């Protein structure tokens, strides 16, 4: 016998989040709106005397497809993760992994060197070094 965790409000929470995303999309249809995101990658930031190092968890995203920009002291990470396409007809299905566009912005001090920002991906983690 397997133990199943009972979460009585999970369907309500999922419905609420989906409706919130739909309303956000409807409001952001005009060109004046900012960037929208379907999910947000978690990020760790380290700072020392000579640089900032940012680690973003982006599993399933090709590092070459992630756009990293630093303009006017604002570091921007954006990209997308494709959803899993189910080939066979599953009797039951549970989807927890987020997919779609992501977008993160970070304000950096004026001392950040925008010309020497480097980024590389390894095992689903994007590492961005800002001198």
C-alpha positions in Angstrom: 0.0 0.0 0.0 1.4 3.4 -1.0 0.9 6.5 1.0 -0.6 9.5 -0.8 -0.3 13.0 0.6 -3.7 14.7 0.8 -3.7 18.3 -0.2 -7.3 19.5 -0.2 -6.4 23.1 -1.4 -4.0 22.2 -4.2 -6.6 22.3 -7.0 -7.9 25.6 -5.7 -4.4 27.0 -5.6 -3.6 25.8 -9.1 -6.8 27.2 -10.5 -6.1 30.6 -8.8 -2.6 30.7 -10.2 -3.8 29.8 -13.7 -6.5 32.5 -13.6 -3.9 35.0 -12.3 -1.6 34.2 -15.2 -4.4 34.5 -17.7 -5.4 37.9 -16.4 -1.8 39.1 -16.5 -1.5 38.0 -20.1 -4.7 39.9 -21.0 -3.4 43.0 -19.3 0.0 42.8 -21.0 -1.2 42.6 -24.6 -0.4 46.3 -25.2 3.1 47.3 -26.3 3.7 49.6 -23.3 3.7 46.7 -20.8 7.0 45.2 -19.5 8.2 41.7 -20.2 6.1 38.9 -19.0 7.2 35.6 -17.6 5.5 32.2 -17.1 8.1 31.2 -14.5 11.0 32.6 -12.5 14.3 30.7 -12.1 15.7 30.7 -8.6 18.9 32.6 -8.3 21.9 32.7 -5.8 24.1 35.8 -5.9 27.6 36.1 -4.5 29.5 39.3 -4.1 33.1 39.9 -3.3 35.5 42.9 -3.7 36.1 42.3 -7.4 33.0 40.8 -8.8 29.4 39.6 -8.6 28.6 35.9 -9.4 25.0 35.0 -10.1 23.8 31.3 -10.3 20.4 30.7 -11.9 18.8 27.3 -12.0 17.5 26.8 -15.6 17.3 23.0 -16.1 16.1 22.0 -19.5 17.1 25.4 -21.1 19.9 25.5 -23.7 22.5 28.1 -22.3 23.0 29.4 -25.8 19.4 30.4 -26.0 19.5 32.5 -22.8 19.8 36.3 -23.3 22.0 38.0 -20.8 22.3 41.8 -21.0 23.6 44.5 -18.7 22.4 48.0 -19.6 22.2 51.1 -17.4 23.1 49.0 -14.3 20.3 46.5 -14.8 21.2 42.9 -15.5 18.5 41.0 -17.4 18.2 37.2 -17.9 15.5 36.0 -20.3 14.7 32.8 -22.2 12.2 30.0 -22.5 11.8 26.3 -21.6 9.6 24.2 -23.8 6.9 22.1 -22.3 7.0 18.3 -22.4 4.9 16.9 -25.3 3.1 13.7 -24.3 3.2 11.2 -27.1 0.9 8.6 -25.7 -2.5 9.0 -24.2 -1.8 9.0 -20.4 -4.7 7.9 -18.2 -3.5 10.3 -15.5 -1.0 13.1 -15.6 0.5 15.5 -13.2 2.6 18.5 -14.4 4.7 20.4 -11.9 7.7 21.6 -13.9 7.2 25.1 -15.2 7.6 25.9 -18.8 7.4 28.9 -21.1 9.2 32.3 -20.9 11.2 33.4 -18.0 12.5 36.9 -17.2 14.6 38.2 -14.3 16.1 41.6 -13.7 18.7 42.7 -11.1 19.9 46.3 -10.3 23.7 46.5 -10.0 25.8 49.3 -8.7 27.4 51.8 -11.1 30.8 50.1 -10.6 29.7 46.9 -12.5 31.7 46.5 -15.7 29.1 46.0 -18.5 31.7 45.3 -21.1 33.2 42.2 -19.4 30.2 40.2 -18.3 30.6 36.5 -19.0 28.1 33.7 -18.8 28.3 29.9 -19.1 26.0 27.1 -18.4 26.7 23.8 -16.8 24.3 21.0 -15.6 21.3 23.3 -15.7 22.9 26.2 -13.9 23.7 29.4 -15.6 26.7 31.2 -14.1 27.0 34.9 -14.8 30.2 36.8 -13.7 30.1 40.6 -13.5 33.4 42.2 -12.7 
